[in-house]
Amino acid sequence: MKVAIIGATGNAGSLILKEALSRNLSVTAIVRHPEKLKEKVPILVKDLFELTKKDVEFFDVVIDAFRPPAGQEEMHQTSLNHLSHILRGTETRLIVVGGASSLFIDDEHRMIDVSDPEAVYYPTAYNMYQAFMDLKAAQQLNWTYLSPAANFVPDGPRTGNYQVSDDHLQKNAEGKNEISMADYAIAIIDEVIEPRHLNQHFSVYS
């Protein structure tokens, strides 16, 4: 299976890359700064917005772990729209490292209020939510959107365990909704190898 990872040098992306290699997948890193890569893999040095259909249709799966810099949160929308456009009509599956702003705490209320511009989390939450809604509406696109828990821990341990939910926030026995990036990486590669959420949104927590 041929897998490309966009943002493979980031916090989540680097762990997803490491996990993919541990499962003997054929992985290509799509990056702008290859000198930051810690693993030796084939590299496509290209900005996400310059990717073409010809660049990506070769892969079975493209994992989007891109995260824009602070102050440019609107790129959550524009980047995912671009990827959706170039992958439309191909057999390549797009798996998105999503956010928690799309999760519900009950049947009517989302965990985060994306309508409050004064909230400190608003730029990221709003733009990730809008990007997700556009993804859901996309036609002729094979996609999966995986939301991490609300507390997405960069340096947490790799326990090898996680729980699966749909688009509802769930808490563990300790009343927490959290997951380490290392365990999230396991979940996303599990989904690559054994697709269970085609054209679906789901979430994972420890």
Z-matrix of the N, CA and C atoms (Angstrom, degrees):
N
C 1 1.470
C 2 1.521 1 109.90
N 3 1.314 2 116.00 1 130.88
C 4 1.460 3 121.87 2 -177.17
C 5 1.537 4 109.53 3 -99.79
N 6 1.323 5 115.28 4 120.57
C 7 1.465 6 121.63 5 -174.61
C 8 1.522 7 109.85 6 -123.66
N 9 1.327 8 116.20 7 134.65
C 10 1.464 9 121.77 8 172.57
C 11 1.516 10 108.66 9 -112.19
N 12 1.328 11 116.16 10 140.85
C 13 1.458 12 121.15 11 178.54
C 14 1.519 13 108.96 12 -121.98
N 15 1.324 14 115.40 13 116.60
C 16 1.466 15 121.27 14 175.48
C 17 1.528 16 107.86 15 -89.16
N 18 1.328 17 116.49 16 129.64
C 19 1.465 18 119.64 17 -176.76
C 20 1.514 19 111.54 18 82.72
N 21 1.320 20 116.91 19 34.32
C 22 1.466 21 121.83 20 -174.04
C 23 1.523 22 113.70 21 -71.98
N 24 1.330 23 118.07 22 -5.67
C 25 1.469 24 119.76 23 177.73
C 26 1.529 25 111.79 24 -101.34
N 27 1.328 26 117.57 25 -2.53
C 28 1.454 27 120.65 26 -179.08
C 29 1.519 28 112.16 27 -79.07
N 30 1.329 29 116.20 28 179.07
C 31 1.464 30 121.04 29 -177.97
C 32 1.521 31 111.27 30 -58.31
N 33 1.333 32 116.72 31 -55.91
C 34 1.465 33 120.13 32 -179.97
C 35 1.521 34 110.94 33 -74.12
N 36 1.332 35 116.88 34 -43.88
C 37 1.453 36 120.93 35 -176.08
C 38 1.515 37 113.86 36 -59.58
N 39 1.325 38 117.22 37 -39.12
C 40 1.468 39 120.41 38 -179.07
C 41 1.525 40 111.21 39 -67.61
N 42 1.332 41 116.71 40 -35.50
C 43 1.463 42 120.42 41 178.35
C 44 1.528 43 110.88 42 -73.72
N 45 1.326 44 116.79 43 -36.06
C 46 1.470 45 120.37 44 175.57
C 47 1.529 46 110.00 45 -64.53
N 48 1.326 47 116.78 46 -41.05
C 49 1.467 48 121.11 47 177.05
C 50 1.524 49 110.47 48 -60.43
N 51 1.314 50 116.52 49 -47.27
C 52 1.466 51 121.24 50 -179.67
C 53 1.526 52 110.83 51 -60.98
N 54 1.324 53 116.49 52 -43.30
C 55 1.465 54 120.87 53 -179.92
C 56 1.532 55 110.85 54 -65.03
N 57 1.327 56 116.96 55 -41.71
C 58 1.464 57 120.92 56 179.85
C 59 1.525 58 110.84 57 -61.79
N 60 1.309 59 116.86 58 -41.83
C 61 1.460 60 120.66 59 179.63
C 62 1.522 61 111.35 60 -66.59
N 63 1.332 62 116.80 61 -34.78
C 64 1.466 63 120.15 62 179.24
C 65 1.523 64 111.82 63 -67.14
N 66 1.358 65 116.57 64 -18.75
C 67 1.472 66 121.14 65 177.96
C 68 1.528 67 111.48 66 -98.83
N 69 1.322 68 115.65 67 9.56
C 70 1.474 69 121.41 68 177.48
C 71 1.524 70 113.51 69 64.03
N 72 1.340 71 116.30 70 32.87
C 73 1.454 72 119.66 71 174.10
C 74 1.531 73 109.38 72 -82.91
N 75 1.318 74 115.37 73 153.35
C 76 1.460 75 121.44 74 175.69
C 77 1.525 76 107.86 75 -85.30
N 78 1.330 77 116.38 76 108.41
C 79 1.465 78 121.05 77 -169.61
C 80 1.516 79 111.52 78 -117.46
N 81 1.325 80 115.15 79 136.00
C 82 1.460 81 122.79 80 171.86
C 83 1.523 82 108.01 81 -118.39
N 84 1.315 83 116.58 82 132.47
C 85 1.461 84 121.48 83 177.47
C 86 1.528 85 108.99 84 -94.15
N 87 1.329 86 116.26 85 125.98
C 88 1.468 87 121.33 86 175.11
C 89 1.520 88 107.04 87 -102.54
N 90 1.326 89 115.83 88 107.90
C 91 1.463 90 120.80 89 -171.78
C 92 1.528 91 110.94 90 -141.50
N 93 1.314 92 114.98 91 161.63
C 94 1.467 93 120.44 92 172.97
C 95 1.518 94 111.18 93 -96.35
N 96 1.333 95 116.87 94 -24.97
C 97 1.467 96 121.42 95 -176.29
C 98 1.535 97 109.67 96 -125.98
N 99 1.326 98 117.19 97 80.33
C 100 1.468 99 120.04 98 -176.53
C 101 1.518 100 113.70 99 -62.18
N 102 1.320 101 117.34 100 -21.87
C 103 1.461 102 119.90 101 179.75
C 104 1.532 103 112.19 102 -65.02
N 105 1.322 104 117.06 103 -15.66
C 106 1.472 105 120.97 104 179.59
C 107 1.524 106 112.84 105 -87.03
N 108 1.328 107 117.03 106 -9.05
C 109 1.468 108 119.92 107 -178.81
C 110 1.531 109 110.63 108 -69.36
N 111 1.321 110 114.58 109 137.39
C 112 1.467 111 120.22 110 178.84
C 113 1.528 112 111.89 111 -99.43
N 114 1.332 113 116.68 112 -12.12
C 115 1.460 114 121.52 113 -179.46
C 116 1.530 115 109.39 114 -113.38
N 117 1.323 116 115.56 115 149.66
C 118 1.461 117 120.68 116 177.82
C 119 1.529 118 108.94 117 -91.37
N 120 1.317 119 115.24 118 106.07
C 121 1.464 120 121.88 119 -179.72
C 122 1.527 121 108.67 120 -142.76
N 123 1.331 122 117.27 121 162.82
C 124 1.468 123 119.11 122 171.88
C 125 1.530 124 109.51 123 -58.87
N 126 1.327 125 115.31 124 145.11
C 127 1.461 126 120.44 125 -174.03
C 128 1.522 127 110.62 126 -128.29
N 129 1.324 128 115.49 127 138.71
C 130 1.455 129 121.84 128 167.82
C 131 1.525 130 106.20 129 -115.00
N 132 1.316 131 115.81 130 108.33
C 133 1.464 132 120.48 131 -178.04
C 134 1.522 133 108.09 132 -87.68
N 135 1.323 134 115.83 133 102.47
C 136 1.456 135 119.63 134 -176.25
C 137 1.517 136 109.86 135 -162.84
N 138 1.313 137 116.25 136 142.74
C 139 1.459 138 121.02 137 173.81
C 140 1.524 139 109.28 138 -68.85
N 141 1.314 140 116.87 139 141.74
C 142 1.462 141 121.45 140 -179.24
C 143 1.526 142 111.83 141 -52.55
N 144 1.321 143 116.33 142 -42.25
C 145 1.461 144 120.42 143 -175.73
C 146 1.519 145 112.92 144 -73.10
N 147 1.333 146 117.30 145 -9.11
C 148 1.455 147 121.31 146 177.30
C 149 1.523 148 112.46 147 -100.53
N 150 1.341 149 116.32 148 -2.38
C 151 1.461 150 119.45 149 178.61
C 152 1.526 151 110.37 150 -66.03
N 153 1.322 152 115.78 151 143.44
C 154 1.457 153 121.98 152 177.93
C 155 1.526 154 109.65 153 -116.94
N 156 1.304 155 115.47 154 168.46
C 157 1.468 156 120.16 155 176.66
C 158 1.520 157 110.51 156 -58.13
N 159 1.311 158 117.03 157 -38.26
C 160 1.458 159 120.69 158 -179.95
C 161 1.526 160 111.33 159 -63.35
N 162 1.324 161 117.59 160 -31.88
C 163 1.461 162 121.45 161 179.47
C 164 1.524 163 112.17 162 -67.29
N 165 1.324 164 117.38 163 -35.49
C 166 1.464 165 119.97 164 -167.43
C 167 1.522 166 115.59 165 -111.15
N 168 1.330 167 119.00 166 -18.79
C 169 1.463 168 119.33 167 -174.59
C 170 1.525 169 112.90 168 -70.52
N 171 1.326 170 116.62 169 -11.34
C 172 1.459 171 122.22 170 176.42
C 173 1.526 172 111.52 171 -69.10
N 174 1.342 173 117.09 172 -26.68
C 175 1.468 174 121.12 173 -173.77
C 176 1.522 175 111.84 174 -87.09
N 177 1.335 176 115.05 175 151.09
C 178 1.463 177 120.32 176 173.15
C 179 1.531 178 110.41 177 -75.24
N 180 1.327 179 115.65 178 -38.15
C 181 1.463 180 121.72 179 -178.41
C 182 1.519 181 109.74 180 -138.67
N 183 1.331 182 115.73 181 137.47
C 184 1.463 183 122.03 182 169.85
C 185 1.521 184 106.84 183 -115.73
N 186 1.334 185 116.30 184 122.27
C 187 1.461 186 121.61 185 177.20
C 188 1.519 187 108.24 186 -99.61
N 189 1.322 188 116.04 187 122.91
C 190 1.455 189 121.72 188 -178.44
C 191 1.524 190 109.33 189 -98.65
N 192 1.344 191 116.04 190 101.24
C 193 1.460 192 122.02 191 177.47
C 194 1.532 193 110.54 192 -111.03
N 195 1.326 194 116.05 193 23.30
C 196 1.467 195 121.05 194 -179.20
C 197 1.525 196 111.27 195 -68.36
N 198 1.334 197 115.85 196 137.22
C 199 1.459 198 121.67 197 173.49
C 200 1.522 199 108.54 198 -134.05
N 201 1.333 200 117.36 199 121.71
C 202 1.470 201 119.97 200 -178.11
C 203 1.522 202 111.67 201 -73.46
N 204 1.310 203 116.78 202 159.64
C 205 1.462 204 119.91 203 177.51
C 206 1.519 205 111.44 204 -70.64
N 207 1.318 206 116.05 205 159.18
C 208 1.462 207 121.53 206 178.76
C 209 1.522 208 109.93 207 -57.75
N 210 1.306 209 115.74 208 137.25
C 211 1.454 210 120.83 209 -179.33
C 212 1.510 211 113.27 210 93.12
N 213 1.329 212 117.21 211 -9.07
C 214 1.469 213 121.57 212 179.11
C 215 1.528 214 110.31 213 -125.62
N 216 1.325 215 114.99 214 39.98
C 217 1.471 216 120.31 215 -174.96
C 218 1.525 217 113.18 216 -63.97
N 219 1.338 218 117.51 217 -20.47
C 220 1.464 219 119.12 218 177.93
C 221 1.530 220 111.39 219 -62.82
N 222 1.339 221 116.99 220 -16.56
C 223 1.460 222 120.72 221 178.56
C 224 1.531 223 111.82 222 -69.52
N 225 1.334 224 117.56 223 -15.41
C 226 1.464 225 118.74 224 170.89
C 227 1.525 226 109.48 225 -58.41
N 228 1.335 227 115.64 226 -40.43
C 229 1.460 228 120.16 227 -179.88
C 230 1.524 229 112.21 228 -76.74
N 231 1.315 230 116.87 229 -51.17
C 232 1.460 231 119.77 230 -174.28
C 233 1.523 232 112.28 231 -65.40
N 234 1.332 233 117.55 232 -35.23
C 235 1.466 234 120.32 233 -179.08
C 236 1.530 235 111.02 234 -69.15
N 237 1.337 236 116.37 235 -44.50
C 238 1.456 237 119.12 236 -179.06
C 239 1.530 238 111.33 237 -70.37
N 240 1.314 239 116.35 238 -33.66
C 241 1.467 240 119.46 239 175.01
C 242 1.526 241 110.95 240 -63.01
N 243 1.327 242 116.00 241 -40.17
C 244 1.469 243 119.81 242 179.83
C 245 1.526 244 110.73 243 -65.18
N 246 1.328 245 116.38 244 -45.88
C 247 1.463 246 119.24 245 179.74
C 248 1.524 247 111.30 246 -63.42
N 249 1.321 248 116.59 247 -40.39
C 250 1.464 249 120.29 248 178.21
C 251 1.518 250 110.59 249 -61.04
N 252 1.324 251 115.84 250 -39.63
C 253 1.468 252 120.94 251 -178.35
C 254 1.526 253 111.39 252 -65.28
N 255 1.338 254 117.49 253 -47.13
C 256 1.463 255 119.01 254 -174.40
C 257 1.538 256 112.07 255 -77.58
N 258 1.337 257 117.63 256 -19.25
C 259 1.460 258 120.20 257 179.44
C 260 1.529 259 112.75 258 -95.10
N 261 1.311 260 116.45 259 -9.53
C 262 1.460 261 120.38 260 -179.16
C 263 1.531 262 110.07 261 -61.53
N 264 1.327 263 114.95 262 131.66
C 265 1.454 264 119.78 263 178.49
C 266 1.514 265 114.89 264 83.88
N 267 1.339 266 118.13 265 1.55
C 268 1.462 267 121.58 266 177.31
C 269 1.524 268 109.17 267 -101.71
N 270 1.330 269 116.23 268 172.32
C 271 1.465 270 121.51 269 175.69
C 272 1.521 271 111.32 270 -88.41
N 273 1.306 272 117.31 271 -6.58
C 274 1.461 273 121.61 272 -177.47
C 275 1.524 274 111.04 273 -70.73
N 276 1.296 275 115.35 274 133.99
C 277 1.464 276 121.53 275 -179.86
C 278 1.529 277 110.23 276 -94.48
N 279 1.317 278 116.52 277 134.44
C 280 1.464 279 122.64 278 178.05
C 281 1.522 280 108.77 279 -102.39
N 282 1.336 281 116.80 280 120.92
C 283 1.458 282 121.84 281 175.35
C 284 1.520 283 108.08 282 -114.14
N 285 1.329 284 115.96 283 123.22
C 286 1.462 285 121.27 284 -172.53
C 287 1.522 286 111.15 285 -105.71
N 288 1.332 287 115.34 286 129.88
C 289 1.461 288 120.90 287 169.37
C 290 1.524 289 105.97 288 -75.63
N 291 1.319 290 115.85 289 98.85
C 292 1.454 291 120.88 290 -171.23
C 293 1.511 292 114.64 291 -88.24
N 294 1.325 293 114.78 292 -163.01
C 295 1.450 294 121.50 293 -179.92
C 296 1.511 295 110.93 294 -127.92
N 297 1.322 296 116.14 295 173.87
C 298 1.463 297 121.43 296 -178.02
C 299 1.525 298 112.71 297 -87.76
N 300 1.335 299 118.02 298 -6.62
C 301 1.464 300 120.36 299 -176.40
C 302 1.525 301 112.31 300 -68.03
N 303 1.316 302 117.74 301 -13.52
C 304 1.460 303 121.38 302 179.70
C 305 1.527 304 112.33 303 -95.86
N 306 1.330 305 118.13 304 2.35
C 307 1.459 306 121.43 305 -178.67
C 308 1.527 307 111.68 306 -88.62
N 309 1.322 308 115.86 307 145.60
C 310 1.463 309 122.91 308 177.54
C 311 1.528 310 110.48 309 -98.55
N 312 1.343 311 116.31 310 145.94
C 313 1.461 312 120.23 311 171.92
C 314 1.530 313 110.45 312 -96.38
N 315 1.325 314 116.79 313 -17.08
C 316 1.463 315 122.34 314 171.46
C 317 1.525 316 107.19 315 -154.93
N 318 1.311 317 117.38 316 -167.70
C 319 1.466 318 119.42 317 -174.68
C 320 1.523 319 113.98 318 -70.61
N 321 1.330 320 118.01 319 -13.84
C 322 1.461 321 120.77 320 -175.36
C 323 1.527 322 114.58 321 -122.25
N 324 1.314 323 117.84 322 -23.71
C 325 1.465 324 120.37 323 -170.38
C 326 1.527 325 111.90 324 -115.99
N 327 1.307 326 114.58 325 130.74
C 328 1.459 327 119.61 326 174.48
C 329 1.525 328 110.23 327 -78.96
N 330 1.324 329 114.35 328 158.17
C 331 1.460 330 119.30 329 -178.93
C 332 1.524 331 111.49 330 -63.42
N 333 1.334 332 115.77 331 -36.90
C 334 1.461 333 121.37 332 -177.77
C 335 1.522 334 109.25 333 -119.33
N 336 1.317 335 115.81 334 134.67
C 337 1.462 336 121.04 335 177.54
C 338 1.525 337 108.73 336 -80.70
N 339 1.325 338 115.66 337 105.84
C 340 1.466 339 119.48 338 -177.54
C 341 1.528 340 111.87 339 -86.92
N 342 1.329 341 116.42 340 10.61
C 343 1.464 342 120.00 341 179.80
C 344 1.525 343 112.32 342 -108.47
N 345 1.328 344 117.36 343 8.27
C 346 1.471 345 121.40 344 -178.02
C 347 1.529 346 110.51 345 -108.81
N 348 1.333 347 118.26 346 92.88
C 349 1.467 348 121.14 347 -176.83
C 350 1.522 349 113.96 348 -62.97
N 351 1.328 350 117.81 349 -16.03
C 352 1.469 351 120.58 350 -178.89
C 353 1.525 352 112.24 351 -83.76
N 354 1.313 353 117.25 352 -14.34
C 355 1.462 354 120.25 353 -178.27
C 356 1.525 355 110.62 354 -68.79
N 357 1.335 356 116.79 355 142.12
C 358 1.454 357 120.93 356 -176.52
C 359 1.529 358 111.66 357 -63.54
N 360 1.310 359 116.47 358 -28.95
C 361 1.463 360 120.45 359 -177.96
C 362 1.530 361 112.74 360 -87.30
N 363 1.338 362 117.46 361 -4.34
C 364 1.468 363 121.35 362 -169.11
C 365 1.530 364 114.48 363 -55.26
N 366 1.343 365 120.99 364 -49.88
C 367 1.474 366 119.60 365 -175.24
C 368 1.529 367 113.28 366 -55.22
N 369 1.331 368 116.16 367 -45.60
C 370 1.465 369 119.02 368 179.93
C 371 1.523 370 111.56 369 -72.43
N 372 1.330 371 116.56 370 -48.81
C 373 1.465 372 120.66 371 -176.30
C 374 1.520 373 111.56 372 -61.32
N 375 1.329 374 117.01 373 -46.29
C 376 1.464 375 120.68 374 -177.88
C 377 1.521 376 111.10 375 -63.21
N 378 1.322 377 116.39 376 -48.25
C 379 1.463 378 119.52 377 -176.34
C 380 1.525 379 112.62 378 -69.06
N 381 1.321 380 117.64 379 -35.36
C 382 1.462 381 119.55 380 176.43
C 383 1.531 382 110.19 381 -68.67
N 384 1.315 383 116.52 382 -38.95
C 385 1.459 384 120.11 383 179.07
C 386 1.530 385 110.69 384 -64.43
N 387 1.326 386 117.66 385 -45.61
C 388 1.455 387 120.96 386 179.56
C 389 1.527 388 111.50 387 -64.09
N 390 1.335 389 115.69 388 -38.35
C 391 1.466 390 119.68 389 177.85
C 392 1.522 391 110.29 390 -62.83
N 393 1.323 392 116.39 391 -40.40
C 394 1.457 393 120.93 392 178.66
C 395 1.526 394 111.38 393 -64.55
N 396 1.330 395 117.10 394 -42.40
C 397 1.462 396 120.34 395 -179.85
C 398 1.528 397 110.80 396 -63.48
N 399 1.332 398 116.92 397 -38.63
C 400 1.470 399 120.09 398 176.46
C 401 1.526 400 110.96 399 -65.14
N 402 1.332 401 115.66 400 -38.65
C 403 1.464 402 119.81 401 179.43
C 404 1.524 403 110.46 402 -62.51
N 405 1.324 404 116.83 403 -43.98
C 406 1.464 405 121.06 404 -179.91
C 407 1.529 406 111.54 405 -60.37
N 408 1.320 407 116.56 406 -32.04
C 409 1.465 408 120.78 407 -176.88
C 410 1.528 409 112.95 408 -85.84
N 411 1.328 410 116.87 409 -7.81
C 412 1.470 411 120.32 410 -175.91
C 413 1.523 412 110.92 411 -65.68
N 414 1.300 413 116.05 412 143.38
C 415 1.462 414 123.20 413 179.60
C 416 1.532 415 110.28 414 -105.02
N 417 1.319 416 116.22 415 149.66
C 418 1.469 417 123.00 416 176.73
C 419 1.532 418 111.76 417 55.32
N 420 1.321 419 115.00 418 43.30
C 421 1.464 420 120.60 419 -178.33
C 422 1.522 421 108.76 420 -135.39
N 423 1.330 422 116.53 421 131.57
C 424 1.464 423 121.62 422 174.62
C 425 1.525 424 108.34 423 -94.11
N 426 1.326 425 117.15 424 113.46
C 427 1.460 426 119.82 425 -173.42
C 428 1.523 427 112.02 426 -138.85
N 429 1.333 428 115.03 427 158.72
C 430 1.458 429 123.63 428 169.82
C 431 1.528 430 106.93 429 -145.17
N 432 1.322 431 116.22 430 136.20
C 433 1.462 432 121.36 431 -179.15
C 434 1.518 433 107.75 432 -119.00
N 435 1.322 434 117.03 433 115.76
C 436 1.457 435 121.98 434 -176.69
C 437 1.526 436 110.78 435 -109.61
N 438 1.331 437 115.89 436 110.09
C 439 1.460 438 121.17 437 177.75
C 440 1.525 439 110.21 438 -85.96
N 441 1.315 440 117.14 439 132.13
C 442 1.464 441 118.84 440 171.50
C 443 1.526 442 109.26 441 -77.72
N 444 1.312 443 116.48 442 174.38
C 445 1.459 444 120.90 443 173.86
C 446 1.523 445 109.26 444 -66.01
N 447 1.327 446 116.10 445 166.83
C 448 1.462 447 120.92 446 -179.34
C 449 1.521 448 111.38 447 -59.34
N 450 1.317 449 116.80 448 -38.83
C 451 1.462 450 121.64 449 176.51
C 452 1.518 451 107.50 450 -99.99
N 453 1.329 452 115.20 451 100.47
C 454 1.465 453 123.37 452 -175.75
C 455 1.523 454 106.40 453 -101.07
N 456 1.326 455 117.41 454 101.17
C 457 1.468 456 122.87 455 -166.15
C 458 1.530 457 111.06 456 -90.40
N 459 1.334 458 118.69 457 112.47
C 460 1.473 459 121.00 458 -176.59
C 461 1.520 460 114.17 459 -62.28
N 462 1.323 461 116.77 460 -42.43
C 463 1.466 462 120.04 461 -173.78
C 464 1.521 463 112.71 462 -108.46
N 465 1.332 464 116.69 463 22.08
C 466 1.461 465 120.09 464 178.23
C 467 1.516 466 111.65 465 -71.36
N 468 1.329 467 117.49 466 163.19
C 469 1.469 468 121.32 467 -176.54
C 470 1.524 469 112.59 468 -73.29
N 471 1.311 470 114.77 469 157.72
C 472 1.466 471 121.83 470 172.17
C 473 1.515 472 106.36 471 -91.91
N 474 1.335 473 117.38 472 97.68
C 475 1.456 474 121.05 473 -177.75
C 476 1.518 475 111.88 474 -86.74
N 477 1.334 476 116.82 475 -22.64
C 478 1.452 477 121.18 476 -177.23
C 479 1.517 478 113.24 477 84.74
N 480 1.343 479 116.60 478 5.66
C 481 1.466 480 121.12 479 -178.13
C 482 1.525 481 110.68 480 -126.02
N 483 1.321 482 115.47 481 143.31
C 484 1.463 483 120.52 482 173.71
C 485 1.518 484 108.65 483 -158.94
N 486 1.332 485 115.47 484 159.38
C 487 1.454 486 122.44 485 177.54
C 488 1.528 487 108.97 486 -111.21
N 489 1.320 488 116.54 487 148.18
C 490 1.457 489 121.83 488 -178.48
C 491 1.525 490 110.14 489 -108.29
N 492 1.330 491 116.08 490 135.93
C 493 1.458 492 121.97 491 173.56
C 494 1.521 493 108.09 492 -130.96
N 495 1.335 494 116.19 493 174.60
C 496 1.457 495 119.58 494 175.60
C 497 1.531 496 107.85 495 -88.59
N 498 1.321 497 118.82 496 -126.32
C 499 1.464 498 120.11 497 179.20
C 500 1.524 499 111.88 498 -97.74
N 501 1.332 500 116.59 499 21.50
C 502 1.464 501 121.68 500 177.17
C 503 1.525 502 110.42 501 -109.36
N 504 1.320 503 115.40 502 134.45
C 505 1.453 504 121.11 503 178.03
C 506 1.518 505 109.65 504 -69.14
N 507 1.320 506 116.66 505 128.45
C 508 1.458 507 122.14 506 179.04
C 509 1.523 508 109.62 507 -121.03
N 510 1.315 509 115.84 508 150.38
C 511 1.465 510 121.20 509 179.44
C 512 1.520 511 110.31 510 -112.02
N 513 1.329 512 115.32 511 150.06
C 514 1.455 513 119.29 512 178.57
C 515 1.528 514 110.34 513 -82.92
N 516 1.318 515 116.51 514 -173.84
C 517 1.465 516 121.29 515 -176.30
C 518 1.523 517 112.62 516 -61.98
N 519 1.324 518 116.60 517 -21.69
C 520 1.462 519 121.28 518 179.13
C 521 1.519 520 112.08 519 -92.13
N 522 1.328 521 116.32 520 5.41
C 523 1.453 522 120.12 521 179.29
C 524 1.515 523 113.93 522 77.49
N 525 1.333 524 117.46 523 21.13
C 526 1.453 525 121.58 524 -177.47
C 527 1.527 526 110.67 525 -113.51
N 528 1.313 527 115.06 526 148.05
C 529 1.456 528 121.54 527 172.21
C 530 1.515 529 106.70 528 -117.28
N 531 1.319 530 115.82 529 95.77
C 532 1.457 531 120.58 530 -175.89
C 533 1.522 532 109.91 531 -152.48
N 534 1.316 533 114.57 532 161.31
C 535 1.465 534 121.32 533 174.12
C 536 1.521 535 108.37 534 -159.68
N 537 1.306 536 116.20 535 143.82
C 538 1.461 537 119.61 536 174.72
C 539 1.517 538 109.12 537 -77.11
N 540 1.321 539 115.65 538 153.72
C 541 1.462 540 119.15 539 177.15
C 542 1.521 541 111.31 540 -63.71
N 543 1.336 542 116.72 541 -30.05
C 544 1.466 543 120.38 542 179.14
C 545 1.524 544 111.12 543 -66.83
N 546 1.342 545 117.09 544 -41.85
C 547 1.470 546 119.55 545 177.62
C 548 1.527 547 111.36 546 -72.22
N 549 1.324 548 116.74 547 -34.06
C 550 1.464 549 120.42 548 174.95
C 551 1.533 550 109.52 549 -61.03
N 552 1.327 551 116.74 550 -39.75
C 553 1.463 552 120.84 551 179.16
C 554 1.527 553 110.87 552 -61.21
N 555 1.321 554 116.65 553 -37.67
C 556 1.467 555 120.12 554 176.52
C 557 1.528 556 109.59 555 -61.13
N 558 1.332 557 115.96 556 -46.54
C 559 1.466 558 120.94 557 -178.11
C 560 1.523 559 111.78 558 -60.42
N 561 1.320 560 116.57 559 -42.06
C 562 1.466 561 118.95 560 -176.07
C 563 1.528 562 111.02 561 -71.22
N 564 1.330 563 117.75 562 -36.07
C 565 1.463 564 119.63 563 177.88
C 566 1.530 565 110.43 564 -74.55
N 567 1.323 566 118.26 565 -32.59
C 568 1.467 567 120.43 566 171.88
C 569 1.528 568 110.16 567 -57.11
N 570 1.345 569 115.74 568 -41.65
C 571 1.463 570 120.69 569 -179.52
C 572 1.525 571 111.40 570 -69.91
N 573 1.323 572 117.11 571 -32.82
C 574 1.465 573 120.92 572 175.70
C 575 1.528 574 109.96 573 -62.78
N 576 1.327 575 115.63 574 -48.11
C 577 1.460 576 121.13 575 -174.23
C 578 1.529 577 111.91 576 -73.31
N 579 1.317 578 116.43 577 -40.81
C 580 1.461 579 120.93 578 -179.06
C 581 1.532 580 109.64 579 -128.38
N 582 1.320 581 117.91 580 88.16
C 583 1.469 582 121.57 581 -175.93
C 584 1.527 583 112.06 582 -61.76
N 585 1.318 584 115.70 583 122.25
C 586 1.459 585 121.23 584 178.11
C 587 1.525 586 112.57 585 -125.65
N 588 1.331 587 116.08 586 -7.07
C 589 1.466 588 119.56 587 -175.05
C 590 1.527 589 110.43 588 -134.09
N 591 1.328 590 115.75 589 56.48
C 592 1.458 591 120.10 590 179.24
C 593 1.522 592 110.17 591 -70.44
N 594 1.332 593 115.12 592 128.73
C 595 1.466 594 122.30 593 -177.36
C 596 1.529 595 111.15 594 53.01
N 597 1.332 596 115.14 595 43.50
C 598 1.455 597 121.43 596 -179.70
C 599 1.525 598 111.04 597 -137.17
N 600 1.317 599 113.37 598 159.53
C 601 1.452 600 123.06 599 173.02
C 602 1.523 601 107.73 600 -108.22
N 603 1.330 602 117.09 601 129.00
C 604 1.458 603 119.77 602 173.43
C 605 1.519 604 109.42 603 -142.43
N 606 1.331 605 115.65 604 172.70
C 607 1.466 606 120.18 605 -176.65
C 608 1.521 607 109.77 606 -138.03
N 609 1.318 608 115.19 607 160.92
C 610 1.459 609 120.99 608 178.21
C 611 1.525 610 109.67 609 -134.47
N 612 1.320 611 114.42 610 150.67
C 613 1.461 612 120.91 611 178.45
C 614 1.518 613 108.27 612 -151.94
N 615 1.323 614 117.05 613 161.72
C 616 1.475 615 121.55 614 -179.62
C 617 1.510 616 110.54 615 -90.62
